[in-house]
Amino acid sequence: MLPTLRLLVLLLLAAPLIALSAFGPGLIWVALLYLAAVAGLAVTDAALAARPAQIEVERVHDPQLSLGAENLVTVILANTTPRPVTFTLRDEHPHEFPADARFLSGTIPPYDVYEARYHVRPLRRGDYRFGDVVARYRGPLGTIRRQARYELAAEVKVYPNVLELKKYDLLARKGLLHEIGLRVSRVRGPGGEFERLRDYTADDEFRRISWKATARRGKPIAVEYETERSQQVVCVIDCGRLMAPPVGELARLDYAVNTALMLSYVAGLRGDHVGMLAFADEVRAYLPPRRGKPQFQALLEALYNLQPEPVEADHGAALGYLARRQRRRALIVLFTDLATPEAAGPLVTHLTRLARHHLPLCVTVSDPFVSGAAGQPVASGADLYRRAVAEQLLDERRALLDRLQRAGVLTVDVPADRLSAGVVNTYLRLKAQGRL
C-alpha cells in the first residue's frame, strides 16, 4: 500500500502547526488531532479500497503474433465492487517488442469492465514470453494506492505476418485488393478448364467457337476457359548470410518469409498445391506440394522460426535436392540475394538447368540505400566515390538479372515494401497466361 500525493500534502499541512507550537503550546494538540484525523482518513480509504481479489484481470491477444505488424493486446479489468476504481497498470510484454504505450490508465465503473489496449510490433520471429500485469489503483478517498501483481505469464509465438492474410481476405470480399497493390482481374481464355458459354465477338478466336451450342441457339457461341487448378508452386527460401542484413526494421529473410506465406495463401485459395524448401549450406526443411488448410498450417509452423545463418548458401545442393523430388512441372519461386557476378555464377547455372523442366522465378529485394546513393547529387569527393560504388553495384545487379532472364528464368527485384504485391501479381499473371 502506497501513499498518494494528496495524502502527502495533507500530512505536510501539519508542519506549520507544529512549528507554531513553539510560540503557542496548545497548537501541538491541534496538530496531533489533525494528524489523527488524516490517519483516520487514510485508514478509512484503505478499508474502502478494492482488494486485489476484487479486480479481475485478463490479457487477450491473437494466439500468434505477426512479424513487423501492429498487434493489438487488450488487458481486460473487471470491477466487482460497488465503487469506481481508477487504475494505472503496466503489462510485462516481451522486452524485444516495441510498444506504443508503457503505462495504461483508466477508471472502471462499478460492477463493470474496462478494456485497456496497446499494440506491440515484433521485429523477429520465434518464441517469446509475456510476464505478469502490475496494477496500481487508488482508494475512493484518494489518499492511498494499492499495488497488485496478477500472474498472467504466458508463452507466445511470433509468426510471419498473418495479419496481412486477414487483410487480404477482407479486401477480397470488398473487391478492394488494388489497395494493397494486387491486380486481380480474371483473364479468361488462355486456361484449360471450362468457365462458361457466351455470345461470340469479333475479337474471339475461331477455335473458341462451340459448334454444338451454336447449332442449338442459332447464333455463334464462344467458350470461355479459366486458368487450371491443381498446379504446383514451391517456395525456395535462402537462409544464408546474404539474407541476414536488415532492410529497414526487418531482415531480408523476414520479407522473404512474409511474401512466401502470402503467395502460398493466395495459391491455396486458387486450388494449387503449395510446398516449401528452406536451405543454407544444406537443406534445412522441405514440405512437398500439397493443398488444403493442413498444408498451410504446416507451412506456417515451418516458417515461423526460420532464422538466417552466418554461412554461404549452397544453391546447387538445394536446387538439386528439389529437382530429385519435384518431378511434376512447378513454379519454383527462389527467394535469395545476388552478390558479386562471380559468386552468383553457380546460381545462374543451376537455375538455367532447372528451367528445362520447371518455371523458375528468382525473387530479390532491392536495397533502398544503394538505389538512393546512386541518385544523390555530388557535393564532395566522398559523395562522388559513394555514388560511383552504388552505380557499379546496380549495374552488376542488372547484368545478373538480365543474364537470368536470357536463360529463361523470370525475375522480380523490387523494394521490400512492394515484395508481396510484386510476387503475387507475377504468380497471377503467369497463371492467367497458362504458363504453369
Secondary structure, 3 states (H helix, E strand, C coil): CEECHHHHHHHHCHHHHHHHCCCCCCHHHHHHHHHHHHHHHHHHHHHHCCCHHHEEEEEEECCEEECCCCEEEEEEEEECCCCCEEEEEEECCCCCCCECCCCEEEEECCCCEEEEEEEECCCCCEEEEECCEEEEEECCCCCEEEEEEECCCEEEEEECCCHHHHHHHHHHHHCCHHHHCCCCCCCCCCCCEEEEEEECCCCCCHHHECHHHHHHHCCCEEEEEECCCCCEEEEEEECCHHHCCEECCEEHHHHHHHHHHHHHHHHHHCCCEEEEEEECCCEEEEEEEECCHHHHHHHHHHHCCCCCCCCCCCHHHHHHHHHHHCCCCCEEEEECCCCCHHHHHHHHHHHHHHCCCCEEEEEEECCHHHHHHHCCCCCCHHHHHHHHHHHHHHHHHHHHHHHHHHCCCEEEEECHHHHHHHHHHHHHHHHHCCCC
